Amino acid sequence: MTPVSAPITPHAKDTPFCMPLSEALTRIDRTFGIDTILADEGRDIISPYYIQSELGYNRVHSQKGCMHIALNENGQFDPDGYLTQGREVAAQIQATRAKKVLELGSGMGFNTLALAPDHPDVHFTGLDLMAHHIKTATKNAADLKNVDFQQGSYEAVPESLFGVDVIFGIETLCYASDLDNVARQIAAALVPGGRFVMYDGFRRADFHSAPPDVITAARLFEVTTAVTNGFWQIEDWEAALVRAGLVILRSDDITDHSIAGMRVLQRRSAKFFKSWKYRMLRHVMPKYLIRNAVGGLTGPYMIEGAGPRSGDTQACLTYSVLIAEKPV
Ligand SMILES: C[S@@+](CC[C@H](N)C(=O)[O-])C[C@H]1O[C@@H](n2cnc3c(N)ncnc32)[C@H](O)[C@@H]1O
């Protein structure tokens, strides 16, 4: 483990971030212990993480059930950016003249619930691992006739859901354990000419050549969002989809669009680390819930590097979009 002994500078004005990376790591280490957090690497904590984090996603992240990052192309945060991913899915629905759409890892249903009212002739199904997400999504879909949510894993997509025109997954396929298996199921579930859309974080191919502190920030982000095996590389996904018989239509690094949203989450998280009153919460709140503050604080460094003033702008993760098609 890299030693983190940098002094804390409470009024760090020399950085675009809330605090320099060295200070952020020092604060995280003092509050939680970096080694203690990283001890979860490789462990399957998805279920306890999402059960414990429900309050955080609802109260801190988005009160509308959105569980992904906002994408703002102009670099200014606007909550409308939470709809960006869904707009791309809408374009693919239009391009394929879709009648059936499947969302993998639909969470509390934000994307499907945003798309369904504008596409009354399309049937949407959301599939998610967590029973409480399905319950919330189903409740929110009460007024919609063209939507259903089912509990299940995209590692074993029920055959009853096959025959869809568009499949999409927003910030969920990072949890896949066997890419070939998931890619084969996506290919099997799509009709010929059908399209697959995914948005997610990815480790850059040169991940391990990033500065040690930036890598530590990324590993902390991964573990505190339950991606305990680390994000996949986009090249891994592209290869798995091609092996499954799909054709890649688009693979774009859109990290820049995620920066404003990441910095908003960082500012919210920094409050926790800077106030002793907030820090006291860690003694009474579930550990995976409270550790979301670590993910929020570290996010910008892993996609932007430690910052221009530190002389280090080498990042190790991207936020990217991947679109593939099943040939006719
Ligand atoms: C970060 S949330 C994103 C939710 C939603 N896509 C959104 O944009 O709001 C990730 C979701 O993936 C789900 N998930 C994780 N592993 C899964 C699996 N193997 N099968 C289905 N859902 C899974 C989690 O339960 C969680 O709801």
The ligand as an ORCA input file, in Angstrom:
! r2SCAN-3c Opt
* xyz 0 1
  C     -25.381      1.607    -10.613
  S     -26.883      0.732    -10.667
  C     -27.539      1.341    -12.205
  C     -29.028      1.175    -12.280
  C     -29.685      1.699    -13.552
  N     -29.096      1.112    -14.719
  C     -29.603      3.199    -13.637
  O     -28.985      3.714    -14.577
  O     -30.200      3.884    -12.794
  C     -26.403     -0.922    -11.070
  C     -27.549     -1.917    -11.040
  O     -27.078     -3.177    -11.550
  C     -27.742     -4.212    -10.834
  N     -27.003     -5.472    -11.039
  C     -25.762     -5.806    -10.625
  N     -25.437     -7.036    -11.046
  C     -26.496     -7.506    -11.762
  C     -26.781     -8.721    -12.452
  N     -25.892     -9.723    -12.491
  N     -27.965     -8.863    -13.067
  C     -28.891     -7.865    -13.025
  N     -28.677     -6.685    -12.370
  C     -27.496     -6.514    -11.753
  C     -27.768     -3.696     -9.406
  O     -28.731     -4.366     -8.621
  C     -28.101     -2.223     -9.645
  O     -29.490     -2.012     -9.653
*
